[in-house]
Amino acid sequence: MSKALKTSSYDSFNSSRKEHAARIMKQVNDGGAEYVDFRFTDMQGVWHHLSVHKNALDEATLCDGLMFDGSSITGWRPIHDSDMLLSPDSTNAVFDQLTEHTTLIVFCSVVEPSSGKQYSRDPRSVAVKGEEYLRQTGIADEARFGPEPEFFIFDEVHYETSPQNSFYNINWTEGAYPNSSLLNTKGHMRHFGHKMLPGKGYFPVPPVDSANDLRAEMLSVMNTMGLNGDKHHHEVASGQHEIGFKYADLLTTGDNLQLFKYVIRNVAHNFNKTVTFMPKPIYGDNGSGMHVHQSLWKNGEPLFPGNEYGGLSELALHYIGGIIHHARSLNAFTNPTTNSYKRLVPGFEAPVYIAYSARNRSAALRIPHIPEPRQRRIEVRFPDATANGYLALTAMMMAGLDGIQNKIHPGEALDINLYETKHGENNYGLLCTSLQDAVRALNEDREYLLKGDVFTNDLIDAYIGIKQEEIHMFSRVPHPIEFEMYYSI
């Protein structure tokens, strides 16, 4: 099968739909596709798809778009006004290497059929508008992002919540506490003498690292699908892993994150394993984050190198200042689950303080040591991979741009181990400690997101509504730990 087919820069709402339709049909015919899989993303970051046989497609159908029921998508349309339209984009189309039948994946934005305009609650359209706004500011013409999503690989996961029963149970060969399915008939672990202790999983070789071949297969499939994967390794927690792929512009990185998760989950499934991007599925060990490297460019030249702290420019420091200033409202997008805040606690290499520093991994923002000045960038360390990539990346860029526009200085850098300090011993605030805190912060601090109509109040209110439902569910359901703490009181 063909590798990823990419075209030039993307602007689906200023380019004609006819051009995109022609490109897609050419890709179908040149690559021998039997099916075209049209994919779009909801506000929670879930990827949805509609597969259409090639015989049912032509340029006219693609120009018109594909109708679907928006009332069946969480947080979108009411049932009495549910018709929505998928607008196919030819830019990042790629052949799926994981399907039995030759299938071309086509990313779609969502359009209001009555007006032909971008749907304000479509996350991918937010990224499109974000790139347009960036160019309109004159500050830069490209924002580059390099996310590093971490994930867990397990053998079996079972969970249930009912009125009288609530549990989860995880089995995995690297776990320090084996479950019954991993024991032999005598009740002993099956040939697992090479144990991985909690917090000791960083960079071991096989057989302690039990998933080397699986990660290699994941990376190889990623490369056949245009993701430019470059490295893979075991992370600190048992069962925790990371696979790197090349940076790209805002929209392409959002697309790549969706493709990355799809590949990782499906390759694991084909190996009879299961993957989760939950930040903290295992108590007492490190959680999974998604550190995001980012930089601004103009006319092919980097804007972050300079002679200020960490080899940065003043503009880059102001970008950091914007993210620090808006960090707590950003948490609603970068750390969007109740589970996210079980990771953002002291003691497990996750940031707690809203501080920045060079090379310091205990800070919320880090300036990596880069020998080549042109590659100078910042690394935001508090996000996790449950984030909707389109919304989280765009929100961070909007915060950084607000810092540049208002010349927000980030304050003094902290070149100390922040895990050894106490709140009040420095001048920096704390990241949110719960999803409720983050949603409240977003509700109170949203103006920077509304510039250029990139985000809208309609989207933010709908997003907050979804998160409030999650918080409500989490707060109302009895938890097993409550029985342990309170049953006999």
C-alpha positions as CSV (number, residue, x, y, z in Angstrom):
1,M,0.0,0.0,0.0
2,S,1.0,3.6,-0.4
3,K,2.4,5.7,2.3
4,A,0.9,8.9,3.5
5,L,-0.2,11.2,0.7
6,K,0.3,14.9,1.6
7,T,-0.3,18.1,-0.3
8,S,0.8,21.7,0.3
9,S,-0.5,24.0,3.0
10,Y,-4.0,23.6,4.2
11,D,-6.8,26.1,4.0
12,S,-10.0,24.1,3.2
13,F,-12.3,27.1,3.7
14,N,-10.5,29.4,1.3
15,S,-9.6,26.7,-1.2
16,S,-12.5,25.3,-3.3
17,R,-14.1,22.1,-2.2
18,K,-13.8,21.1,-5.8
19,E,-10.0,21.0,-5.5
20,H,-10.1,18.8,-2.4
21,A,-12.6,16.5,-4.1
22,A,-10.4,16.1,-7.1
23,R,-7.3,15.4,-5.0
24,I,-9.2,12.8,-2.9
25,M,-10.5,11.0,-6.0
26,K,-7.0,11.0,-7.5
27,Q,-5.6,9.5,-4.2
28,V,-8.4,6.8,-4.3
29,N,-7.6,5.9,-7.9
30,D,-3.8,6.1,-7.7
31,G,-3.7,4.1,-4.4
32,G,-6.3,1.5,-5.4
33,A,-8.5,2.3,-2.4
34,E,-11.7,0.2,-2.0
35,Y,-13.0,2.4,0.8
36,V,-12.7,5.9,2.0
37,D,-13.0,6.4,5.7
38,F,-14.1,9.9,6.6
39,R,-13.1,10.9,10.2
40,F,-14.0,13.7,12.5
41,T,-13.4,14.5,16.2
42,D,-15.8,15.5,18.9
43,M,-15.2,17.9,21.8
44,Q,-13.9,15.1,24.1
45,G,-11.4,14.1,21.5
46,V,-13.1,10.9,20.4
47,W,-12.5,10.0,16.7
48,H,-15.6,9.1,14.7
49,H,-15.7,7.6,11.2
50,L,-17.9,6.9,8.2
51,S,-16.7,4.4,5.6
52,V,-17.9,4.7,2.0
53,H,-17.2,2.4,-0.9
54,K,-15.3,3.9,-3.8
55,N,-18.2,3.1,-6.2
56,A,-20.5,5.4,-4.1
57,L,-18.1,8.4,-4.4
58,D,-17.4,11.0,-7.0
59,E,-16.2,14.6,-7.0
60,A,-19.7,16.0,-6.8
61,T,-20.5,14.0,-3.7
62,L,-17.3,15.1,-2.1
63,C,-17.9,18.7,-3.0
64,D,-21.4,18.6,-1.4
65,G,-20.0,16.9,1.8
66,L,-21.5,14.0,3.7
67,M,-24.4,14.4,6.0
68,F,-24.6,12.9,9.5
69,D,-26.6,13.1,12.7
70,G,-25.1,15.7,15.0
71,S,-27.5,14.9,17.9
72,S,-25.7,11.6,18.4
73,I,-22.4,13.3,19.1
74,T,-21.8,14.4,22.7
75,G,-22.3,18.1,23.2
76,W,-23.3,18.9,19.7
77,R,-26.8,19.4,18.2
78,P,-30.3,18.9,19.6
79,I,-32.4,16.2,17.9
80,H,-34.8,18.7,16.3
81,D,-31.9,20.4,14.5
82,S,-29.4,17.6,14.0
83,D,-28.2,17.6,10.4
84,M,-24.5,18.3,10.1
85,L,-22.1,18.1,7.2
86,L,-18.6,16.6,6.9
87,S,-16.2,18.6,4.7
88,P,-13.4,16.3,3.5
89,D,-9.9,17.7,3.5
90,S,-7.3,16.1,1.1
91,T,-4.3,17.5,2.9
92,N,-3.4,14.8,5.4
93,A,-5.1,11.9,3.8
94,V,-3.3,8.6,4.5
95,F,-3.8,4.9,3.6
96,D,-4.8,2.8,6.6
97,Q,-2.3,0.0,7.2
98,L,-4.5,-1.7,9.8
99,T,-7.6,-2.6,7.7
100,E,-8.3,-5.8,5.7
101,H,-9.6,-3.8,2.8
102,T,-7.5,-1.0,1.2
103,T,-8.8,2.1,2.9
104,L,-8.0,5.8,2.5
105,I,-8.4,7.9,5.8
106,V,-9.6,11.4,5.1
107,F,-9.8,14.0,7.8
108,C,-12.9,16.1,7.9
109,S,-14.0,19.4,9.4
110,V,-17.6,19.9,10.3
111,V,-19.8,22.4,8.6
112,E,-23.2,24.0,9.3
113,P,-25.3,22.8,6.3
114,S,-27.6,25.8,6.4
115,S,-24.8,28.4,6.2
116,G,-21.8,26.5,4.9
117,K,-19.7,27.9,7.7
118,Q,-17.4,26.0,10.1
119,Y,-19.3,24.6,13.1
120,S,-18.1,26.5,16.2
121,R,-18.0,23.3,18.3
122,D,-15.8,21.3,15.8
123,P,-12.4,21.0,17.4
124,R,-10.6,20.7,14.0
125,S,-12.2,23.9,12.8
126,V,-10.8,25.6,16.0
127,A,-7.3,24.6,14.9
128,V,-7.9,25.9,11.4
129,K,-9.1,29.3,12.8
130,G,-6.1,29.3,15.2
131,E,-3.7,29.1,12.3
132,E,-5.5,31.8,10.5
133,Y,-5.5,34.1,13.6
134,L,-1.8,33.5,14.1
135,R,-1.1,34.8,10.6
136,Q,-3.4,37.7,11.1
137,T,-1.5,38.9,14.2
138,G,1.6,39.4,12.1
139,I,3.6,37.9,15.0
140,A,4.3,34.6,13.2
141,D,3.0,32.6,10.3
142,E,3.6,29.1,11.8
143,A,3.4,27.5,15.2
144,R,5.2,24.2,15.5
145,F,4.3,21.5,18.1
146,G,6.0,18.3,19.1
147,P,3.9,16.3,21.6
148,E,5.3,13.4,23.6
149,P,2.2,11.2,24.5
150,E,2.9,8.5,27.1
151,F,0.7,5.5,27.5
152,F,0.2,2.2,29.4
153,I,0.1,-1.3,27.8
154,F,-1.9,-3.9,29.8
155,D,-2.8,-7.6,29.2
156,E,-6.3,-7.4,30.5
157,V,-8.5,-4.7,32.0
158,H,-11.9,-5.2,33.6
159,Y,-14.1,-2.6,35.2
160,E,-17.7,-2.1,36.2
161,T,-19.9,0.5,38.0
162,S,-23.4,-0.5,39.1
163,P,-25.6,0.5,42.0
164,Q,-24.1,-2.3,44.2
165,N,-20.8,-3.0,42.6
166,S,-17.8,-0.9,41.6
167,F,-14.3,-2.2,40.7
168,Y,-11.4,-2.2,38.2
169,N,-8.9,-4.9,37.8
170,I,-5.7,-4.7,35.7
171,N,-3.5,-7.6,34.6
172,W,-0.1,-7.0,33.0
173,T,3.1,-9.0,32.9
174,E,5.2,-6.1,34.2
175,G,3.0,-5.5,37.2
176,A,4.6,-5.8,40.6
177,Y,1.4,-7.5,41.9
178,P,0.4,-10.3,39.6
179,N,-3.3,-11.3,39.2
180,S,-4.6,-14.8,38.9
181,S,-4.6,-15.0,35.1
182,L,-0.8,-14.5,35.1
183,L,-0.2,-17.4,37.5
184,N,0.6,-21.0,36.7
185,T,-1.3,-24.0,38.1
186,K,0.9,-23.8,41.3
187,G,0.0,-20.2,41.9
188,H,3.4,-18.9,40.8
189,M,4.2,-16.2,38.2
190,R,4.8,-17.7,34.8
191,H,8.5,-17.3,33.8
192,F,8.6,-13.6,35.0
193,G,11.8,-13.6,37.0
194,H,12.8,-10.3,35.5
195,K,10.6,-8.0,37.5
196,M,10.1,-4.3,37.0
197,L,9.7,-2.5,40.4
198,P,7.6,0.7,40.7
199,G,9.4,3.7,39.6
200,K,12.3,1.7,38.0
201,G,11.1,1.3,34.5
202,Y,13.1,4.0,32.7
203,F,15.1,2.6,29.7
204,P,15.7,-1.0,30.8
205,V,16.6,-3.5,28.1
206,P,14.6,-6.7,27.5
207,P,13.5,-9.0,29.1
208,V,12.7,-6.4,31.9
209,D,11.3,-4.3,29.1
210,S,8.7,-6.8,27.9
211,A,7.2,-4.6,25.1
212,N,10.2,-3.7,22.9
213,D,9.0,-5.7,19.9
214,L,5.5,-4.4,20.3
215,R,6.6,-0.7,20.4
216,A,8.8,-1.4,17.4
217,E,5.8,-2.7,15.4
218,M,3.8,0.4,16.5
219,L,6.6,2.7,15.3
220,S,6.9,0.9,12.0
221,V,3.2,1.1,11.3
222,M,3.3,4.8,12.3
223,N,5.9,5.4,9.6
224,T,4.0,3.6,6.9
225,M,1.1,6.1,7.7
226,G,3.2,9.2,7.5
227,L,3.8,10.0,11.2
228,N,7.6,10.1,11.0
229,G,8.2,8.2,14.2
230,D,11.8,8.4,15.4
231,K,12.3,6.5,18.7
232,H,10.6,4.4,21.3
233,H,11.4,3.4,24.9
234,H,10.0,2.2,28.2
235,E,9.0,4.9,30.7
236,V,9.4,5.0,34.4
237,A,6.2,3.1,35.5
238,S,5.8,-0.6,34.8
239,G,3.8,-1.0,31.7
240,Q,4.4,2.6,30.7
241,H,5.8,3.6,27.3
242,E,6.6,6.4,24.9
243,I,7.0,6.6,21.1
244,G,8.2,9.8,19.6
245,F,7.2,11.4,16.2
246,K,8.3,14.5,14.4
247,Y,6.9,18.0,15.1
248,A,4.6,19.7,12.7
249,D,2.3,22.7,12.3
250,L,-0.7,23.1,14.6
251,L,-3.4,21.5,12.4
252,T,-1.1,18.6,11.2
253,T,-0.1,17.9,14.8
254,G,-3.7,17.7,15.8
255,D,-4.4,15.3,13.0
256,N,-1.2,13.3,13.9
257,L,-2.3,12.9,17.5
258,Q,-5.5,11.3,16.4
259,L,-3.7,9.0,14.0
260,F,-1.1,8.2,16.6
261,K,-3.7,7.0,19.2
262,Y,-5.4,5.0,16.5
263,V,-2.2,3.2,15.5
264,I,-1.1,2.5,19.1
265,R,-4.5,1.1,20.2
266,N,-5.0,-1.1,17.1
267,V,-1.5,-2.5,17.0
268,A,-1.7,-3.4,20.7
269,H,-5.2,-5.0,20.0
270,N,-3.6,-7.1,17.2
271,F,-1.1,-8.3,19.8
272,N,-3.8,-9.2,22.3
273,K,-2.9,-6.3,24.5
274,T,-4.8,-3.1,25.4
275,V,-3.6,0.5,25.6
276,T,-4.8,3.4,27.7
277,F,-3.9,7.1,27.6
278,M,-5.4,7.6,31.1
279,P,-2.9,9.7,33.0
280,K,-3.1,7.6,36.3
281,P,-4.4,4.1,35.9
282,I,-2.0,2.7,38.5
283,Y,-1.8,3.9,42.1
284,G,1.6,4.4,43.6
285,D,3.6,4.7,40.3
286,N,4.3,7.5,37.8
287,G,1.4,8.7,35.6
288,S,1.4,9.4,31.9
289,G,1.8,12.9,30.6
290,M,2.1,14.5,27.2
291,H,4.9,17.1,27.2
292,V,4.4,19.5,24.3
293,H,7.4,21.2,22.7
294,Q,6.4,24.4,20.8
295,S,7.9,27.3,18.9
296,L,6.9,30.1,16.6
297,W,8.3,30.8,13.1
298,K,8.0,33.5,10.5
299,N,9.1,33.4,6.9
300,G,11.0,30.2,7.6
301,E,12.9,31.7,10.5
302,P,12.6,30.8,14.2
303,L,11.4,33.4,16.6
304,F,12.4,31.8,19.9
305,P,16.3,31.9,19.8
306,G,17.9,34.9,21.5
307,N,20.1,36.2,24.3
308,E,17.7,36.1,27.2
309,Y,17.4,33.4,29.8
310,G,17.9,29.9,28.5
311,G,19.0,31.2,25.1
312,L,15.5,32.5,24.4
313,S,14.3,35.7,22.8
314,E,12.2,38.3,24.7
315,L,9.3,37.2,22.5
316,A,9.7,33.6,23.6
317,L,9.8,34.7,27.3
318,H,6.6,36.6,26.8
319,Y,5.1,33.5,25.2
320,I,6.0,31.6,28.3
321,G,4.5,34.4,30.4
322,G,1.2,34.0,28.6
323,I,1.1,30.3,29.3
324,I,2.0,30.8,32.9
325,H,-0.6,33.6,33.2
326,H,-3.4,31.4,31.8
327,A,-2.1,28.0,33.0
328,R,-5.1,27.2,35.3
329,S,-7.7,27.8,32.6
330,L,-5.5,25.9,30.1
331,N,-5.8,22.9,32.5
332,A,-9.4,22.5,31.4
333,F,-8.1,21.6,27.9
334,T,-4.7,20.2,28.6
335,N,-5.8,18.0,31.6
336,P,-9.5,17.4,30.8
337,T,-10.4,14.4,33.0
338,T,-10.9,13.8,36.7
339,N,-8.1,11.2,36.4
340,S,-5.7,13.9,35.1
341,Y,-5.4,15.4,38.6
342,K,-4.3,12.1,40.2
343,R,-1.2,12.6,38.1
344,L,-0.5,16.3,39.0
345,V,0.6,15.5,42.5
346,P,4.1,15.7,44.1
347,G,6.4,12.8,44.1
348,F,5.8,11.3,40.7
349,E,7.8,13.6,38.3
350,A,4.7,15.6,37.3
351,P,4.6,19.4,37.7
352,V,2.7,21.0,40.5
353,Y,4.0,24.6,40.4
354,I,3.3,27.1,37.6
355,A,7.0,27.9,37.1
356,Y,9.6,27.7,34.3
357,S,13.2,26.8,34.2
358,A,16.0,25.7,31.9
359,R,16.4,21.9,31.8
360,N,14.5,21.5,35.1
361,R,12.0,18.7,34.8
362,S,10.2,19.7,38.0
363,A,8.9,22.9,36.4
364,A,5.6,23.2,34.5
365,L,7.5,24.8,31.6
366,R,11.0,23.8,30.6
367,I,13.6,25.1,28.2
368,P,15.4,22.0,26.8
369,H,19.1,22.2,26.1
370,I,19.3,22.4,22.3
371,P,22.8,22.6,20.7
372,E,21.4,24.1,17.5
373,P,20.0,27.6,18.3
374,R,17.5,27.4,15.4
375,Q,15.7,24.6,17.1
376,R,15.3,26.5,20.4
377,R,11.9,25.8,21.8
378,I,9.9,25.5,25.1
379,E,8.4,22.4,26.6
380,V,5.0,22.6,28.4
381,R,5.0,19.6,30.8
382,F,1.6,19.6,32.5
383,P,-0.6,18.3,29.6
384,D,-1.7,14.7,29.3
385,A,-2.8,12.6,26.3
386,T,-6.5,12.5,27.3
387,A,-6.5,16.1,25.9
388,N,-8.3,16.9,22.6
389,G,-5.2,17.8,20.6
390,Y,-6.9,20.4,18.4
391,L,-8.3,22.2,21.4
392,A,-5.3,21.9,23.8
393,L,-2.7,22.9,21.2
394,T,-4.7,25.8,20.0
395,A,-5.4,27.0,23.5
396,M,-1.7,26.9,24.5
397,M,-0.9,28.9,21.3
398,M,-3.6,31.5,22.1
399,A,-2.2,31.9,25.7
400,G,1.3,32.3,24.3
401,L,0.2,34.9,21.8
402,D,-1.7,36.8,24.5
403,G,1.6,36.9,26.5
404,I,3.4,38.4,23.5
405,Q,0.7,40.9,22.7
406,N,0.6,42.1,26.3
407,K,4.3,41.6,27.0
408,I,3.7,39.4,30.0
409,H,7.0,38.6,31.6
410,P,7.1,35.1,33.2
411,G,9.0,36.3,36.3
412,E,12.1,34.7,37.7
413,A,13.1,31.3,36.6
414,L,13.4,28.7,39.3
415,D,16.5,26.5,38.9
416,I,15.8,24.4,41.9
417,N,14.0,21.1,42.6
418,L,10.5,22.4,43.0
419,Y,9.4,19.1,44.5
420,E,11.4,20.0,47.6
421,T,9.8,23.3,48.1
422,K,6.5,24.1,49.9
423,H,3.7,26.3,48.7
424,G,4.5,29.9,49.8
425,E,8.3,29.4,49.6
426,N,8.2,30.7,46.0
427,N,6.2,33.3,44.2
428,Y,4.6,30.9,41.8
429,G,1.0,29.6,41.9
430,L,-0.2,26.0,41.7
431,L,-1.7,24.2,38.8
432,C,-5.3,23.1,39.3
433,T,-5.8,20.2,41.7
434,S,-9.1,19.0,40.3
435,L,-11.2,19.1,37.1
436,Q,-13.7,21.3,39.0
437,D,-10.9,23.9,39.7
438,A,-9.9,23.8,36.0
439,V,-13.5,24.3,34.7
440,R,-14.0,27.2,37.1
441,A,-10.7,28.8,36.0
442,L,-11.7,28.4,32.3
443,N,-15.1,30.0,32.9
444,E,-13.4,33.0,34.6
445,D,-10.5,33.3,32.2
446,R,-11.6,32.8,28.6
447,E,-11.1,36.2,26.8
448,Y,-7.7,35.3,25.4
449,L,-9.3,32.3,23.7
450,L,-12.0,34.4,22.0
451,K,-9.7,36.6,20.0
452,G,-10.1,36.2,16.3
453,D,-13.2,34.1,17.0
454,V,-10.9,31.1,17.3
455,F,-12.8,29.7,20.3
456,T,-16.4,30.9,20.8
457,N,-18.4,31.3,24.0
458,D,-20.8,28.7,22.5
459,L,-18.0,26.1,22.3
460,I,-16.5,26.9,25.7
461,D,-20.0,26.8,27.4
462,A,-20.8,23.5,25.7
463,Y,-17.4,22.1,26.7
464,I,-17.8,23.2,30.3
465,G,-21.2,21.5,30.3
466,I,-19.7,18.2,29.2
467,K,-17.0,18.4,31.9
468,Q,-19.6,19.4,34.6
469,E,-21.5,16.2,33.7
470,E,-18.3,14.2,34.2
471,I,-17.6,15.9,37.5
472,H,-21.2,15.3,38.6
473,M,-21.0,11.6,37.8
474,F,-17.6,11.2,39.6
475,S,-18.8,13.0,42.7
476,R,-22.1,11.0,43.0
477,V,-20.8,7.4,42.6
478,P,-19.5,5.7,45.7
479,H,-15.8,4.8,45.4
480,P,-14.1,1.6,46.8
481,I,-11.6,3.6,48.7
482,E,-14.5,5.2,50.6
483,F,-15.5,1.8,51.9
484,E,-11.9,1.3,53.1
485,M,-11.8,4.6,54.8
486,Y,-15.4,5.0,56.2
487,Y,-17.3,1.7,56.2
488,S,-16.6,1.0,59.9
489,I,-16.9,4.5,61.2
